[in-house]
Amino acid sequence: MKMLLTVEFPLEPFNTLVRSGKAGEVIGRILDTIRPETAYFTEQDGKRGGIFVINVQAPSDIPAFAEPFFLNFEANCKFRILMSPEDLRKAGLEEIGKRWG
């Protein structure tokens, strides 16, 4: 299942890794490991951030996606399930609406 992984990097240890020239190497290793479908880096609430579309086969896969960010950057990670338009069509909204509306 596709999930949106958002990562918020605190200033430390990221600043220290940037100063030592290792931040790019660590991020590269993480991306090579988690192999996101899409990866973007941006600002989140005034901090460095990343947005990744990942493919999760089972809930037990989640630590493999989060731990590299936790252990290397002390980052905050959030996971959200993604639905395509086709997934939404399959959701049965009409029936749900009739039952609960």
MARMAR-9512 format. One record per residue: residue number from 1; residue in three letters; x negated, y negated, z negated of N, C-alpha, C, CB in turn. Coordinates in steps of 0.05 Angstrom, whole numbers, plus 5000, padded with zeros to 4 digits. Atoms other than C-alpha are relative to their C-alpha. Glycine has a CB too. Example, Ala and Ser with C-alpha at 12.3 -4.5 7.8 and 13.67 -1.06 7.14 Angstrom:
2
seq:type:n.east:n.north:n.up:ca.east:ca.north:ca.up:c.east:c.north:c.up:cb.east:cb.north:cb.up
1:ALA:4982:5024:5000:4754:5090:4844:4982:4976:5000:5020:4999:4975
2:SER:5016:5024:5001:4727:5021:4857:5015:4978:4986:4991:4991:5029
END
This chain:
101
seq:type:n.east:n.north:n.up:ca.east:ca.north:ca.up:c.east:c.north:c.up:cb.east:cb.north:cb.up
1:MET:4983:5023:5000:5000:5000:5000:4982:4975:5000:5019:5000:4976
2:LYS:5016:5025:4999:4975:4930:5016:5005:4984:4975:5008:4984:5025
3:MET:4998:5017:5023:4961:4886:4957:4983:4974:5005:4990:5014:4974
4:LEU:5015:5025:5000:4938:4814:4949:4985:4999:4974:5019:4975:5003
5:LEU:5017:5003:5023:4879:4809:4902:4990:4972:4999:4976:5021:5001
6:THR:5011:5027:5003:4865:4739:4877:4980:5001:4977:5023:4979:4994
7:VAL:5022:5000:5019:4801:4727:4839:4993:4971:4993:4975:5015:5011
8:GLU:5009:5026:5009:4783:4667:4797:4974:5003:4985:5022:4987:4981
9:PHE:5027:4997:5011:4709:4659:4781:4996:4978:4980:4979:4999:5023
10:PRO:5007:5021:5019:4691:4622:4717:4973:4988:5008:4999:5011:4971
11:LEU:5025:5013:4993:4633:4573:4722:4976:5017:4994:4998:4973:4986
12:GLU:5022:4982:5007:4587:4621:4686:5011:5028:4999:4987:4992:4973
13:PRO:5028:5000:4991:4556:4668:4704:4996:4992:5029:4989:5026:4996
14:PHE:5003:5006:4972:4571:4645:4776:4979:4979:5005:5027:4991:5011
15:ASN:5021:5021:4996:4529:4581:4770:4972:5011:4997:5004:4977:4980
16:THR:5027:4988:5004:4470:4621:4744:4992:5017:5024:4999:5016:4974
17:LEU:5006:4984:4977:4476:4670:4801:4995:4984:5025:5023:5019:5005
18:VAL:5005:5018:4977:4479:4613:4852:4972:4989:4997:5021:4977:5001
19:ARG:5027:5011:5004:4417:4581:4822:4978:5020:5005:4998:4989:4971
20:SER:5020:4979:4996:4379:4647:4824:5000:5011:5028:5004:5022:4980
21:GLY:4998:4990:4972:4400:4659:4896:5012:5027:5003:4973:5000:5012
22:LYS:4989:4973:4999:4437:4723:4879:5030:5001:5004:4994:5014:4974
23:ALA:4971:5000:4997:4510:4702:4885:5009:5012:5026:5012:4972:4997
24:GLY:4992:4990:4974:4515:4716:4959:4995:5030:5003:4985:4985:5022
25:GLU:5007:4971:4999:4481:4784:4952:5021:5016:4985:4972:5005:4989
26:VAL:4980:4986:5016:4529:4805:4897:5027:5001:5013:5002:4988:4971
27:ILE:4975:5001:4986:4590:4782:4934:5000:5018:5025:5007:4971:5009
28:GLY:5003:4982:4976:4565:4818:4997:5003:5029:4992:4974:4995:5013
29:ARG:4998:4972:5010:4557:4883:4958:5028:5007:4993:4981:5005:4977
30:ILE:4972:4995:5008:4627:4876:4929:5017:5004:5025:5010:4977:4982
31:LEU:4983:4998:4976:4658:4863:4997:4994:5026:5016:4995:4976:5018
32:ASP:5007:4975:4987:4620:4922:5027:5013:5024:4986:4970:5004:5001
33:THR:4989:4979:5015:4648:4965:4972:5031:5001:5001:4992:4998:4971
34:ILE:4971:5001:5000:4721:4942:4969:5012:4999:5028:5010:4977:4983
35:ARG:4991:5001:4971:4727:4932:5045:5027:4987:5003:4999:5027:5011
36:PRO:4973:5013:4997:4784:4881:5045:5007:4997:5029:5000:4973:4986
37:GLU:4990:5005:4973:4827:4874:5106:4994:4971:5008:5030:5007:5003
38:THR:5005:5029:4996:4820:4799:5099:4987:4989:4974:5027:4985:5006
39:ALA:5013:5012:5023:4776:4757:5054:4997:4970:5004:4972:5013:4994
40:TYR:5002:5029:4999:4779:4682:5040:4989:4991:4973:5027:4986:5006
41:PHE:5010:5012:5024:4742:4640:4989:5011:4971:4999:4969:5000:4998
42:THR:4986:5025:5003:4776:4578:4962:4998:4990:4971:5030:5002:5008
43:GLU:4998:5011:5027:4788:4535:4901:5026:5010:4988:5000:4969:5000
44:GLN:4976:4993:5015:4837:4560:4848:4999:4987:4973:5002:5031:4997
45:ASP:4998:5015:5026:4857:4514:4791:4973:4988:4992:5009:5019:4978
46:GLY:5025:5015:5005:4792:4475:4798:4975:5018:4997:5003:4984:4975
47:LYS:5023:4981:5002:4748:4538:4799:4996:5014:5027:5005:5021:4977
48:ARG:5005:4984:4976:4717:4580:4853:5020:5024:5000:4971:5011:5001
49:GLY:4981:4978:4998:4765:4633:4879:4998:5015:5025:5028:4989:4997
50:GLY:5000:4983:4977:4775:4689:4927:5028:5012:5003:4979:5022:4998
51:ILE:4975:4988:4993:4836:4717:4962:4994:5023:5019:5021:4979:5012
52:PHE:5006:4976:4984:4833:4788:4990:5025:5016:5004:4978:5016:4986
53:VAL:4979:4980:4995:4883:4834:5024:4986:5027:5000:5014:4994:5028
54:ILE:5012:4974:5004:4866:4904:5002:5020:5022:5004:4987:5003:4973
55:ASN:4983:4977:4997:4894:4973:5014:4996:5019:4977:4995:5015:5027
56:VAL:5002:4984:5024:4909:5011:4950:5017:5025:5005:5011:4984:4975
57:GLN:4986:4974:4996:4927:5085:4956:5015:5009:4975:4980:5021:5008
58:ALA:4988:4991:5025:4942:5097:4882:4993:4979:4978:4991:5029:4992
59:PRO:5007:5018:5021:4945:5056:4818:4973:5004:4988:5021:5002:4978
60:SER:5026:4994:5011:4882:5091:4796:4977:4987:5016:4995:5030:4998
61:ASP:5020:5014:4984:4845:5054:4852:4994:4972:4990:5010:4998:5029
62:ILE:5002:5028:5008:4855:4986:4819:4973:4994:4985:5023:4993:4981
63:PRO:5025:5007:5012:4794:4989:4773:4976:4998:5019:4993:5021:4979
64:ALA:5021:5001:4980:4749:5002:4833:4999:4973:5014:5002:5023:5020
65:PHE:4998:5026:4987:4773:4936:4862:4993:4977:4980:5027:4995:5012
66:ALA:5003:5021:5020:4772:4895:4798:4973:5000:4985:5022:5002:4980
67:GLU:5024:4998:5017:4711:4920:4759:4976:4986:5012:4993:5028:4994
68:PRO:5024:5015:4990:4658:4893:4807:5002:4970:4994:4998:5004:5030
69:PHE:4997:5028:5007:4687:4823:4796:4998:4995:4970:5027:4990:5011
70:PHE:5001:5003:5029:4696:4833:4721:4970:5001:4991:5016:5022:4986
71:LEU:5027:4995:5011:4626:4860:4710:4979:4981:5010:4992:5028:5008
72:ASN:5020:5017:4989:4587:4814:4756:5006:4970:4995:4998:5004:5030
73:PHE:4993:5029:5002:4625:4748:4748:5018:4993:4976:5014:4992:5025
74:GLU:4981:5005:5022:4670:4756:4686:5025:4986:5011:4987:4983:4978
75:ALA:4978:5013:4985:4725:4738:4736:5027:5010:4990:4998:5006:5029
76:ASN:4972:4993:5004:4801:4740:4728:5011:5011:5026:5017:4976:4989
77:CYS:4989:4987:4976:4836:4787:4777:5030:5003:4997:4986:5027:5006
78:LYS:4972:4995:4999:4909:4789:4796:5007:5016:5025:5016:4973:4999
79:PHE:4991:4983:4978:4943:4841:4840:5029:4996:5005:4993:5030:4994
80:ARG:4971:5003:4992:5008:4831:4878:5005:5018:5024:5007:4970:5007
81:ILE:4992:4983:4977:5043:4881:4924:5009:4982:5023:5023:5019:4991
82:LEU:4992:5014:4976:5052:4856:4995:5019:5016:5016:4975:4992:5016
83:MET:4982:4987:4982:5109:4872:5041:4999:4987:5028:5030:5000:4989
84:SER:4998:5011:4973:5109:4864:5116:5030:4995:5006:4988:5020:5021
85:PRO:4972:5003:4992:5173:4842:5152:5014:5027:5003:5003:4984:5026
86:GLU:4989:4973:4997:5184:4916:5168:5007:5012:4973:4981:5018:5016
87:ASP:4995:4990:5028:5177:4934:5094:5025:4987:4989:4976:4995:4982
88:LEU:4977:5014:5010:5229:4881:5077:5026:5010:5013:4997:4970:5004
89:ARG:4976:4989:4986:5277:4908:5130:5008:5027:4988:4995:5003:5030
90:LYS:4995:4974:5012:5271:4977:5097:5010:4999:4972:4975:5017:5002
91:ALA:4993:5002:5028:5287:4950:5028:5029:5003:4993:4991:4973:4990
92:GLY:4972:4997:5005:5362:4955:5036:5013:4977:4985:5004:5026:4984
93:LEU:4989:5024:5014:5378:4884:5015:5030:4998:5001:4987:4975:5011
94:GLU:4971:5002:4997:5449:4888:5042:5014:5017:4979:5009:5009:5029
95:GLU:4988:4982:5020:5466:4948:4998:4995:4990:4972:4988:5028:5004
96:ILE:5006:5011:5027:5431:4917:4938:5018:4976:4994:4970:4992:4998
97:GLY:4982:5023:5003:5471:4853:4949:5029:5008:4994:4999:4983:5025
98:LYS:4973:4991:5005:5536:4891:4952:5003:5012:4972:5008:5021:5021
99:ARG:4999:4987:5026:5520:4930:4890:4997:4980:4977:4979:5022:4997
100:TRP:5007:5018:5023:5493:4873:4847:5010:4971:5004:4970:5000:4996
101:GLY:4993:5027:4994:5520:4810:4881:5026:4992:4991:4997:4994:5027
END
